[in-house]
């Protein structure tokens, strides 16, 4: 499965515009964006090392395919990892960004978390 394409299709007209507006409102700073918007019912985000390392995720699984029961395989969480990567690459096009899965609901956790490294 091409999770990159699936992720882009999922977030390009929904989550991306919201994240972009928040990012711009916060002076194009992930640190400030995550401090202001990082503890909501839809997003968990915290600054681990300012300007460099972040932990972001969701308090619950937000994938319609998972919520409907259509998808149960943990490999599908690669789609979420790719959506986080796509959004951050759009916000920070001149940076090298890596996103790693920490844990996910499909993997047995209570929430979904990703480690983001910005270089």
C-alpha positions in Angstrom: 0.0 0.0 0.0 1.2 3.5 -0.8 0.7 5.1 2.6 2.4 8.3 1.6 -0.3 9.0 -1.1 -3.1 7.9 1.2 -1.8 10.2 3.9 -1.6 13.2 1.6 -5.1 12.6 0.3 -6.4 12.3 3.8 -4.9 15.5 5.3 -4.2 18.0 2.4 -7.6 19.6 2.5 -8.5 19.0 6.2 -5.7 18.9 8.8 -3.0 20.7 6.7 -4.9 24.0 6.4 -5.7 24.1 10.1 -2.1 23.3 11.0 -0.8 25.9 8.5 -3.0 28.6 10.0 -1.9 27.8 13.5 1.7 27.7 12.4 1.5 31.1 10.8 -0.5 32.6 13.7 2.4 31.5 16.0 5.1 33.2 13.9 6.0 30.1 11.9 7.3 28.5 15.1 6.5 24.9 15.9 7.6 25.5 19.5 5.0 28.3 19.9 2.3 26.4 17.9 2.7 23.3 20.1 2.8 25.3 23.3 -0.5 27.0 22.3 -2.3 24.1 20.5 -0.6 21.0 21.8 -3.1 19.9 24.4 -6.5 19.6 22.7 -9.0 16.9 22.2 -7.6 16.3 18.7 -3.8 16.9 19.2 -1.1 16.2 21.7 2.1 18.0 21.0 5.1 18.8 23.2 8.5 20.3 22.7 11.2 18.0 23.8 14.2 20.0 22.5 13.2 23.5 21.2 13.5 23.8 17.5 14.6 20.2 17.1 12.7 17.3 18.8 9.0 17.0 19.4 6.5 14.4 20.5 3.1 14.7 18.7 0.1 12.6 18.4 -3.6 12.0 19.0 -5.5 11.3 22.2 -7.3 8.5 20.3 -7.2 7.0 16.8 -8.7 9.4 14.3 -8.6 7.2 11.2 -12.0 6.6 9.8 -11.0 3.2 8.4 -9.8 2.1 11.8 -12.8 3.5 13.6 -15.2 1.7 11.2 -13.4 -1.6 11.8 -12.4 -1.8 8.2 -8.7 -1.8 9.1 -7.1 -3.6 12.1 -3.5 -4.1 11.1 -0.9 -2.0 12.9 1.0 -1.4 9.7 -1.8 1.0 8.7 -0.3 3.4 11.3 2.4 4.1 8.7 -0.3 6.3 7.1 -0.5 8.5 10.2 3.3 8.7 10.3 3.3 9.8 6.7 0.5 12.4 7.4 2.6 14.0 10.2 5.6 14.0 7.9 3.7 15.6 5.0 2.3 18.3 7.1 5.6 19.2 8.7 7.4 19.1 5.3 4.8 21.6 4.0 5.3 23.9 7.0 9.1 23.6 7.1 10.1 22.9 3.4 13.8 23.8 4.0 14.3 21.3 6.9 15.1 17.6 7.0 12.3 16.0 9.1 12.1 12.5 10.4 9.0 11.0 12.0 9.1 7.8 14.0 6.2 5.9 15.5 6.5 5.7 19.3 3.2 3.8 19.8 -0.3 3.6 18.4 -3.8 2.6 19.3 -3.7 -0.2 16.8 -0.5 -1.4 18.4 -2.2 -1.6 21.8 -1.6 1.8 23.3 -4.2 4.2 24.6 -3.1 7.0 22.2 -1.0 7.5 19.1 2.4 9.2 19.5 5.2 10.1 17.2 8.7 11.4 17.7 9.6 14.2 15.3 13.2 15.3 14.6 13.8 18.6 12.7 17.2 19.3 11.3 
